[in-house]
Amino acid sequence: MGYSRRSSCSRVAEQLRLGLKSKSDKHLFSHHADMISVPHHIQEIDSRVEQLRTECIQVLRVRYVLGLDGYCGARRAGMERRVFEFWLQKAELGLV
């Protein structure tokens, strides 16, 4: 009835981003992101990251979420390159 709340492009983008597959029985099930259960191995990594220092979390986000390293990563994090690499190494070792 009327227009959809979300565009089809938005739904497809969410499916690609989250790895969901929508079925034709969408009126029976909700495929929204809030209905996804987090896999055990991802939950374990999340809990380990939460225990790290804020500097470690910051450099991990810059390096692995934004995909920046070296000079660009250090500038984005607001640190010198050597300090950035120190915290990145400390963070990576803390997750092992």
Secondary structure, DSSP 8 states (H G I E B T S, - for coil): ----SS-HHHHHHHHHHHT----TTTTTS--SGGG----HHHHHHHHHHHTS-HHHHHHHIIIIIS---HHHHHHHHTS-HHHHHHHHHHHHHHH-
